[in-house]
Amino acid sequence: MSATSDVLRPVGMLEKLYTARQVLGIYNSVIVTATYTVRSELEATSLYSIFCATIFGLLYRHPSLCCYFEGADTLEPKFRRLDTIQVKDVLQLLDLEKRESLAQKLQEFHDQQWPIERKPLWKLVVMREPQIASDTSIGSKLHIAFIYHHVIGDGLSGTAFHMSLLRELEDIEQTSQDLQEAPKAIDTPVSTSLIEPIEKLTVLPLSWLFLIKQVVQEYAPRWLIGAPSPLWAGLPIQTLDKCPFRSRVRIVTIQADGVESLLEEGKKHSVTLTSLLTAALVSALADALPGAPRFLGMTPYTLRRVTGTSMDNMVNQTSSFETSYQANFLNRIRKASNAKERVESLWNTAGYFHAQMQDELARCPLDNLVGLLPYVFDHIKYYQKKIGKAREATWELSNLGVFRTTQESLPGSWRLENMTFTQGAQPVGPAFAVNCVSVQGGPLTIAITWQDSVVHEDIIDALAHDFADLPRLLQHARPI
C-alpha cells in the first residue's frame, strides 16, 4: 500500500461529480492512448526500466499524479498526497495476442474500478503488438495507454500527460542515462500542491433569466409547463444489476489525406472540424432512427481560457453546452435523396451547430452549466435520483484537437502513428459518446463508446460507417 501524508485541498465542485460517481460505480476512467511504430528491438526488461525512469519527472510535472481522494461518500471529500507510489500500481507492460485488438483492451481497462484507498488515480499501460516480421526494420507497434480518473483530469489532461512523457523519454535518450534496475517504489515530491479548483480561479455568473429557466425545467410540474418533446437517448437509466457496467469501444480512423480534405472543406464553409463531425453524426443518426422525434447533443469544451490554466497542466476544467435537433430539423435531413442533397444537408447542420457553439464560447463564462453546480448540495443523491428516468442527452461529442509534436521530439527509432481518446460506459450519461483526437500531419481517430445494451449495435455500425465515409462523400459531391 502506498504511504500517505498531508491534505492537499478539498475536492472542488466539478470534481465532486466524479467522486460521487466513484461511490456509485457509474464512471471509471478516461484513457488517452498513443500508438508508435518502433524500429528497434522491444525487449521487455529495458522497456519497463525506460518507462519507470520517466515516472519521477512526471510526478514533478503533474502534481495530480501524486494524490488520491478520501471521504468520497461525504459532502466534503479531500485530496491527500501519497508519500510514495508503488511502481506496480502505475506501470504495466503486456503483450497483445495476435487476434487481440486495441479496442478490446480499452474495453477491459474501462471496466476496471479504481482501488482508491490510498492508491494513485492513474496508470500507464504499455502494450506491445506481436512483431510484424522477423525483420525489425518493418517495425513493431507499441500502444501507450494513460488511464486516469476523471477527478484528476479532463480529456486535454491526457494529451498533456503524453507530451510530458515524450519530454521525459527525450531527456533519457539525450542524456544517455544508464538505466538502473526498476525500483519498487518512488517517493513523491514533498512540495506537491494542486492547482485550485474552478470556483477558486474564476467567477461563473448566472443571469436571473438563465437561473429561473433551469429551476423551472427541474422542479416545475409538467401540468404547468407542459412536457418536453420526446427525446431519443437509448435505454433509460437503470441500476447496475439490471444493466451491468460493460464498456464498448468502436474505433474509426480517417487517414491523413482524408483529414486534410475535411479541414479544407470545412474552411471553405467557415465551420470547424468539430462542427462537421457533429453534422455527420446527426445525419447518420437521423437516417438510422427514422422515427426518432428529437436528439440532444452535449459538446464539452475547456474552461482553461477563462481560468488562465495552461494546456500543459493536468486539471479537470471542462464545461459543455447543449444543442437540440427537433423533428422538423431531422425530417429535412431525412428528405435528402442523393449525395448532393446529403452534402448540402451536412453543411446546413454544421453551420447550425457552429453558430450555437460560437454563441456559447462568446458568452462564456456567463450562464455556464458549471455555474449551476453550487446548487447541487449532495452529488451522490443527485445521481441516485436519475435512476429509472430517461437519459437527458443523446450523445456527447468531444474533440481534443491536434496532438502537435515533431519527429525530433521522439526517441530516435520511434514514430507516432496515432492517438486514441476513449471513455467507458456512462450509466447515468448520454446514450453514447464520440471521442476525437488527431496527430499533426497524421490521422484522426474517432472512438465511439457506449454502455452495452443501451444502444443497438446496428446504430453504432451506422455511425462508424458514416464517419469513415465522410471524406469520400464530400469528395464525390464536389462540383467538377
C-alpha positions as CSV (number, residue, x, y, z in Angstrom):
1,M,0.0,0.0,0.0
2,S,1.3,3.5,-0.9
3,A,2.1,5.7,2.1
4,T,0.0,8.9,2.5
5,S,0.6,12.3,4.0
6,D,-0.9,15.7,4.1
7,V,-4.3,17.0,2.8
8,L,-3.7,18.9,-0.4
9,R,-7.1,20.6,-0.7
10,P,-10.8,20.0,-0.7
11,V,-12.3,18.3,-3.8
12,G,-13.8,21.1,-6.0
13,M,-17.5,21.4,-7.1
14,L,-16.9,19.9,-10.6
15,E,-14.6,17.2,-9.2
16,K,-17.3,16.1,-6.8
17,L,-19.3,14.8,-9.7
18,Y,-16.6,12.2,-10.2
19,T,-16.0,11.3,-6.6
20,A,-19.8,10.7,-6.3
21,R,-19.8,8.5,-9.5
22,Q,-16.9,6.5,-7.9
23,V,-19.1,5.8,-4.9
24,L,-21.9,4.6,-7.1
25,G,-19.7,2.7,-9.5
26,I,-21.0,4.6,-12.5
27,Y,-17.9,6.0,-14.1
28,N,-14.4,4.5,-14.1
29,S,-11.8,6.2,-16.3
30,V,-10.7,8.3,-19.2
31,I,-8.0,6.8,-21.5
32,V,-5.7,8.6,-24.0
33,T,-3.5,6.2,-25.9
34,A,-0.6,6.9,-28.2
35,T,0.4,4.4,-30.8
36,Y,4.0,4.3,-32.0
37,T,5.9,2.2,-34.6
38,V,9.3,1.4,-33.1
39,R,12.1,0.3,-35.5
40,S,14.2,-1.4,-32.8
41,E,14.1,-4.4,-30.5
42,L,11.4,-4.1,-27.9
43,E,12.9,-6.0,-25.1
44,A,10.6,-6.2,-22.1
45,T,13.0,-5.5,-19.3
46,S,14.6,-2.5,-20.9
47,L,11.1,-1.1,-21.8
48,Y,9.9,-1.4,-18.3
49,S,13.1,0.3,-17.0
50,I,12.7,3.1,-19.5
51,F,9.1,3.9,-18.6
52,C,9.9,3.5,-14.9
53,A,12.6,6.1,-15.3
54,T,10.0,8.6,-16.6
55,I,7.8,8.4,-13.5
56,F,9.7,10.7,-11.2
57,G,9.8,13.5,-13.7
58,L,6.1,13.0,-14.5
59,L,5.3,13.4,-10.8
60,Y,7.1,16.7,-10.7
61,R,5.4,18.0,-13.9
62,H,1.9,16.9,-12.8
63,P,1.1,17.1,-9.1
64,S,-2.3,15.4,-9.5
65,L,-0.4,12.2,-10.2
66,C,0.7,12.2,-6.6
67,C,-2.7,12.2,-4.9
68,Y,-5.8,10.2,-4.1
69,F,-9.1,11.3,-2.5
70,E,-10.8,10.3,0.7
71,G,-14.3,10.8,2.0
72,A,-15.9,10.3,-1.3
73,D,-19.2,9.3,0.4
74,T,-19.2,12.5,2.4
75,L,-20.3,16.0,1.4
76,E,-16.7,17.3,1.6
77,P,-14.1,14.8,0.2
78,K,-10.5,15.8,0.2
79,F,-7.3,15.2,-1.9
80,R,-4.4,13.8,0.0
81,R,-0.8,13.4,-1.1
82,L,0.8,10.0,-1.5
83,D,4.3,10.0,0.1
84,T,5.3,7.1,-2.1
85,I,3.9,5.3,-5.1
86,Q,4.3,1.6,-5.7
87,V,5.5,1.2,-9.3
88,K,3.4,-1.9,-9.8
89,D,0.3,0.3,-9.2
90,V,1.1,2.7,-12.0
91,L,3.1,0.8,-14.6
92,Q,2.2,-2.3,-16.5
93,L,3.8,-3.9,-19.6
94,L,1.9,-6.5,-21.5
95,D,1.9,-8.3,-24.9
96,L,-1.2,-8.3,-27.1
97,E,-2.3,-11.6,-28.5
98,K,-2.4,-11.9,-32.3
99,R,-6.2,-11.5,-32.5
100,E,-6.5,-9.1,-29.7
101,S,-7.3,-5.5,-30.7
102,L,-6.7,-2.2,-29.0
103,A,-10.4,-1.6,-28.7
104,Q,-10.8,-4.9,-26.8
105,K,-8.1,-4.0,-24.3
106,L,-9.5,-0.5,-23.8
107,Q,-12.9,-2.0,-23.0
108,E,-11.3,-4.1,-20.4
109,F,-9.4,-1.2,-18.9
110,H,-12.5,1.0,-18.7
111,D,-14.4,-1.7,-16.8
112,Q,-11.8,-1.8,-14.0
113,Q,-12.9,0.0,-10.9
114,W,-10.3,2.2,-9.1
115,P,-8.9,0.9,-5.8
116,I,-8.9,4.4,-4.5
117,E,-8.0,3.6,-0.9
118,R,-4.6,5.2,-0.8
119,K,-3.8,4.3,-4.4
120,P,-2.8,6.6,-7.3
121,L,-5.6,7.7,-9.6
122,W,-3.8,6.8,-12.8
123,K,-1.9,4.0,-14.6
124,L,0.4,3.7,-17.6
125,V,-0.1,0.5,-19.6
126,V,2.5,-0.2,-22.3
127,M,1.2,-2.8,-24.8
128,R,3.3,-4.5,-27.5
129,E,1.8,-5.9,-30.6
130,P,3.2,-9.1,-32.0
131,Q,6.3,-8.5,-34.3
132,I,5.1,-8.0,-37.8
133,A,8.0,-10.0,-39.1
134,S,11.4,-11.1,-38.0
135,D,12.9,-8.0,-39.8
136,T,12.7,-5.3,-37.1
137,S,13.2,-2.6,-39.8
138,I,9.5,-3.2,-40.6
139,G,8.7,-2.1,-37.1
140,S,6.6,-3.1,-34.1
141,K,3.6,-1.3,-32.7
142,L,3.6,0.0,-29.2
143,H,0.4,1.3,-27.6
144,I,0.9,3.5,-24.6
145,A,-2.3,3.9,-22.7
146,F,-2.6,6.6,-20.0
147,I,-5.6,5.6,-17.8
148,Y,-6.8,8.1,-15.3
149,H,-9.7,9.0,-13.0
150,H,-11.7,11.9,-14.3
151,V,-11.4,13.6,-11.0
152,I,-7.8,14.5,-11.6
153,G,-8.0,15.3,-15.3
154,D,-10.2,16.2,-18.3
155,G,-9.6,15.0,-21.8
156,L,-6.9,17.6,-22.5
157,S,-5.0,16.3,-19.5
158,G,-4.5,13.1,-21.3
159,T,-2.6,14.8,-24.2
160,A,-0.8,17.0,-21.7
161,F,0.5,13.8,-20.0
162,H,1.6,12.3,-23.2
163,M,3.5,15.4,-24.2
164,S,5.3,15.3,-20.8
165,L,6.0,11.6,-21.3
166,L,7.7,12.4,-24.6
167,R,9.8,15.1,-22.9
168,E,10.9,12.6,-20.2
169,L,11.8,10.0,-22.9
170,E,13.7,12.5,-24.8
171,D,15.7,13.6,-21.7
172,I,16.6,10.0,-21.1
173,E,17.8,9.5,-24.6
174,Q,19.7,12.8,-24.8
175,T,21.5,12.3,-21.5
176,S,22.2,8.7,-22.3
177,Q,21.2,7.7,-18.8
178,D,22.3,4.3,-17.6
179,L,19.0,2.6,-16.7
180,Q,19.1,1.1,-13.3
181,E,17.0,-1.8,-12.1
182,A,13.4,-0.5,-11.8
183,P,12.6,0.4,-8.2
184,K,9.6,-1.0,-6.4
185,A,8.5,2.4,-5.0
186,I,9.1,6.1,-5.9
187,D,8.8,9.0,-3.4
188,T,6.6,11.9,-4.5
189,P,7.8,15.5,-4.3
190,V,7.2,16.9,-0.7
191,S,6.4,20.3,-2.2
192,T,3.4,18.8,-4.1
193,S,0.4,21.3,-4.4
194,L,-2.6,21.0,-6.6
195,I,-4.0,23.7,-8.9
196,E,-7.0,25.3,-7.3
197,P,-10.5,24.1,-8.5
198,I,-12.5,26.2,-11.0
199,E,-14.5,28.1,-8.4
200,K,-11.3,29.5,-6.9
201,L,-9.9,30.6,-10.2
202,T,-12.8,32.4,-11.9
203,V,-16.4,33.6,-11.4
204,L,-19.2,31.8,-13.4
205,P,-22.0,34.3,-13.2
206,L,-25.6,33.3,-13.8
207,S,-28.3,35.7,-15.1
208,W,-31.6,35.6,-13.4
209,L,-33.3,34.6,-16.6
210,F,-31.0,31.6,-17.1
211,L,-31.3,30.5,-13.4
212,I,-35.1,30.7,-13.4
213,K,-35.2,28.7,-16.6
214,Q,-33.1,25.9,-15.1
215,V,-35.2,25.9,-11.9
216,V,-38.4,25.7,-13.8
217,Q,-37.2,22.9,-16.0
218,E,-36.0,20.9,-13.0
219,Y,-38.8,21.5,-10.5
220,A,-42.0,22.9,-12.1
221,P,-44.8,20.3,-12.5
222,R,-45.4,19.1,-16.1
223,W,-49.1,20.2,-16.0
224,L,-47.9,23.7,-15.5
225,I,-45.1,24.0,-18.1
226,G,-46.0,21.1,-20.4
227,A,-44.0,18.0,-21.2
228,P,-40.9,18.5,-23.4
229,S,-40.9,16.9,-26.9
230,P,-39.9,13.2,-26.7
231,L,-36.1,12.6,-26.9
232,W,-34.3,9.6,-28.3
233,A,-31.5,8.7,-25.9
234,G,-31.2,4.9,-25.8
235,L,-32.4,2.9,-22.9
236,P,-33.4,4.7,-19.7
237,I,-31.0,4.9,-16.8
238,Q,-31.1,1.7,-14.8
239,T,-29.4,0.2,-11.8
240,L,-26.2,-1.8,-12.5
241,D,-27.8,-5.1,-11.6
242,K,-30.3,-4.6,-14.4
243,C,-27.9,-3.1,-16.9
244,P,-24.3,-4.1,-15.9
245,F,-21.3,-1.8,-16.3
246,R,-19.8,-3.1,-19.5
247,S,-18.0,-0.7,-21.8
248,R,-18.0,-0.9,-25.6
249,V,-15.5,0.8,-27.9
250,R,-15.6,1.1,-31.7
251,I,-12.6,2.9,-33.3
252,V,-12.8,4.6,-36.7
253,T,-9.6,6.0,-38.3
254,I,-9.6,8.7,-41.0
255,Q,-6.2,8.8,-42.7
256,A,-4.1,12.0,-43.1
257,D,-5.2,12.8,-46.6
258,G,-8.9,12.4,-45.6
259,V,-8.3,14.7,-42.6
260,E,-6.7,17.3,-44.8
261,S,-9.7,17.1,-47.1
262,L,-12.2,17.6,-44.3
263,L,-10.2,20.6,-43.0
264,E,-10.1,22.2,-46.4
265,E,-13.9,21.7,-47.0
266,G,-14.7,23.0,-43.5
267,K,-12.6,26.1,-44.1
268,K,-14.5,26.8,-47.4
269,H,-17.8,26.6,-45.4
270,S,-16.4,28.5,-42.4
271,V,-17.0,25.7,-39.9
272,T,-14.7,23.7,-37.6
273,L,-13.9,20.0,-37.8
274,T,-16.0,19.5,-34.7
275,S,-19.0,21.1,-36.4
276,L,-18.5,18.8,-39.5
277,L,-18.2,15.7,-37.3
278,T,-21.3,16.7,-35.4
279,A,-23.2,17.1,-38.6
280,A,-22.1,13.7,-39.8
281,L,-23.3,12.2,-36.5
282,V,-26.7,13.9,-36.7
283,S,-27.2,12.8,-40.3
284,A,-26.3,9.2,-39.6
285,L,-28.5,9.0,-36.5
286,A,-31.5,10.6,-38.3
287,D,-31.3,8.0,-41.0
288,A,-30.7,5.1,-38.7
289,L,-33.6,6.1,-36.5
290,P,-36.3,7.4,-38.9
291,G,-38.9,7.6,-36.2
292,A,-36.8,9.5,-33.6
293,P,-38.5,12.8,-32.8
294,R,-35.6,14.7,-31.3
295,F,-31.9,14.5,-30.4
296,L,-29.9,16.4,-27.9
297,G,-26.1,16.6,-28.2
298,M,-23.7,17.6,-25.5
299,T,-20.4,19.2,-26.5
300,P,-17.6,19.5,-23.9
301,Y,-15.2,22.4,-24.1
302,T,-12.4,23.6,-21.9
303,L,-12.6,26.5,-19.4
304,R,-8.9,26.9,-19.3
305,R,-9.0,30.2,-21.3
306,V,-11.2,31.8,-18.5
307,T,-9.2,30.3,-15.6
308,G,-5.8,31.1,-17.1
309,T,-4.7,27.5,-16.7
310,S,-2.1,26.2,-19.2
311,M,-2.9,23.4,-21.7
312,D,0.3,21.7,-20.3
313,N,-1.4,21.1,-16.9
314,M,-3.4,18.2,-15.7
315,V,-6.7,19.5,-14.3
316,N,-10.4,19.0,-14.6
317,Q,-11.8,22.2,-16.1
318,T,-14.4,21.2,-18.6
319,S,-17.8,22.5,-19.3
320,S,-20.3,21.7,-22.0
321,F,-23.3,23.0,-23.9
322,E,-26.5,21.5,-25.4
323,T,-27.7,21.5,-28.9
324,S,-31.2,20.3,-29.7
325,Y,-32.4,18.9,-33.0
326,Q,-36.1,19.0,-33.3
327,A,-38.3,16.8,-35.6
328,N,-38.7,19.3,-38.4
329,F,-34.9,19.7,-38.5
330,L,-34.4,15.9,-38.6
331,N,-37.1,15.4,-41.3
332,R,-35.3,17.9,-43.6
333,I,-32.1,15.7,-43.2
334,R,-34.1,12.5,-44.0
335,K,-35.5,14.0,-47.2
336,A,-32.1,14.1,-48.8
337,S,-32.3,11.5,-51.7
338,N,-28.8,11.7,-53.3
339,A,-25.2,12.5,-52.4
340,K,-25.5,16.2,-53.4
341,E,-28.5,16.7,-51.2
342,R,-26.9,14.8,-48.3
343,V,-23.8,17.0,-48.5
344,E,-26.0,20.2,-48.6
345,S,-27.8,19.0,-45.6
346,L,-24.5,18.3,-43.8
347,W,-23.3,21.8,-44.3
348,N,-26.6,23.2,-43.1
349,T,-26.3,21.1,-39.9
350,A,-22.6,22.0,-39.5
351,G,-23.5,25.7,-39.9
352,Y,-26.3,25.5,-37.3
353,F,-24.0,23.7,-34.8
354,H,-21.1,26.1,-35.4
355,A,-23.3,29.2,-34.8
356,Q,-24.5,27.6,-31.5
357,M,-21.0,26.9,-30.4
358,Q,-19.7,30.4,-31.3
359,D,-22.6,31.9,-29.2
360,E,-21.7,29.7,-26.2
361,L,-18.0,30.5,-26.4
362,A,-18.7,34.2,-26.8
363,R,-21.0,34.2,-23.7
364,C,-18.6,32.1,-21.5
365,P,-18.3,32.3,-18.5
366,L,-21.8,33.9,-18.3
367,D,-24.7,31.4,-17.9
368,N,-22.4,28.4,-17.9
369,L,-23.7,24.9,-16.9
370,V,-20.8,24.5,-14.4
371,G,-22.0,27.7,-12.7
372,L,-25.1,25.7,-11.6
373,L,-23.0,23.2,-9.5
374,P,-23.1,25.3,-6.3
375,Y,-26.8,24.5,-6.2
376,V,-26.1,20.8,-6.1
377,F,-25.8,20.1,-2.4
378,D,-25.4,16.3,-2.4
379,H,-23.8,14.9,-5.5
380,I,-24.5,11.2,-4.7
381,K,-28.2,11.9,-4.3
382,Y,-28.1,14.0,-7.4
383,Y,-27.2,10.9,-9.4
384,Q,-29.4,8.5,-7.5
385,K,-32.4,10.5,-8.4
386,K,-31.7,9.9,-12.1
387,I,-32.1,6.1,-11.9
388,G,-35.3,4.9,-13.7
389,K,-35.6,8.1,-15.7
390,A,-34.9,8.8,-19.3
391,R,-31.4,9.9,-20.2
392,E,-31.0,13.7,-20.6
393,A,-28.8,13.6,-23.7
394,T,-28.5,11.5,-26.9
395,W,-24.7,11.9,-27.2
396,E,-21.6,13.6,-26.1
397,L,-19.1,14.6,-28.8
398,S,-15.6,15.6,-27.5
399,N,-12.7,16.7,-29.7
400,L,-9.3,17.1,-28.1
401,G,-8.0,18.6,-31.3
402,V,-4.5,18.0,-32.7
403,F,-1.6,16.5,-30.7
404,R,1.3,18.5,-32.0
405,T,4.7,17.0,-31.9
406,T,7.7,16.5,-34.3
407,Q,9.9,13.6,-35.1
408,E,12.7,15.5,-33.4
409,S,10.9,15.3,-30.1
410,L,10.6,11.5,-30.3
411,P,13.1,8.8,-29.3
412,G,15.3,8.1,-32.4
413,S,13.6,4.9,-33.6
414,W,10.0,5.8,-32.7
415,R,7.3,7.2,-35.0
416,L,4.0,8.4,-33.7
417,E,1.2,6.8,-35.7
418,N,-2.0,8.0,-34.0
419,M,-3.7,8.9,-30.7
420,T,-7.0,7.4,-29.4
421,F,-9.3,9.0,-26.8
422,T,-11.9,6.9,-25.1
423,Q,-14.3,6.9,-22.2
424,G,-16.0,4.0,-20.6
425,A,-19.7,3.2,-20.1
426,Q,-21.8,6.0,-18.7
427,P,-24.8,4.5,-16.8
428,V,-26.2,8.0,-16.0
429,G,-24.8,9.8,-19.0
430,P,-25.8,10.1,-22.7
431,A,-26.6,7.1,-24.8
432,F,-23.1,7.1,-26.3
433,A,-20.0,9.3,-26.6
434,V,-17.9,10.2,-29.6
435,N,-14.3,11.0,-28.7
436,C,-12.0,12.5,-31.3
437,V,-8.2,13.3,-31.4
438,S,-5.7,13.6,-34.3
439,V,-2.0,13.9,-34.7
440,Q,-0.2,16.6,-36.5
441,G,0.1,15.7,-40.2
442,G,-1.5,12.3,-39.4
443,P,-4.8,10.5,-38.9
444,L,-7.9,11.4,-37.0
445,T,-9.2,8.8,-34.6
446,I,-12.9,8.7,-33.7
447,A,-13.8,6.4,-30.8
448,I,-17.5,5.7,-30.2
449,T,-18.1,4.4,-26.7
450,W,-21.2,3.2,-25.0
451,Q,-22.7,1.0,-22.3
452,D,-23.5,-2.5,-23.6
453,S,-27.2,-2.9,-24.4
454,V,-28.1,0.8,-24.0
455,V,-27.7,1.3,-27.8
456,H,-28.3,-1.3,-30.5
457,E,-25.1,-2.2,-32.3
458,D,-26.6,-1.5,-35.8
459,I,-26.9,2.1,-34.8
460,I,-23.2,2.2,-33.8
461,D,-22.4,0.5,-37.1
462,A,-24.2,3.2,-39.0
463,L,-22.3,5.9,-37.1
464,A,-19.0,4.3,-37.7
465,H,-19.7,3.8,-41.4
466,D,-20.7,7.4,-42.0
467,F,-17.7,8.8,-40.1
468,A,-15.4,6.6,-42.1
469,D,-17.2,7.5,-45.4
470,L,-17.2,11.3,-44.8
471,P,-14.1,12.3,-46.8
472,R,-15.3,10.2,-49.8
473,L,-18.8,11.6,-49.6
474,L,-17.6,15.2,-49.6
475,Q,-15.1,14.5,-52.4
476,H,-17.8,12.8,-54.5
477,A,-20.2,15.7,-54.2
478,R,-17.6,18.3,-55.2
479,P,-18.5,20.3,-58.3
480,I,-16.2,19.4,-61.2
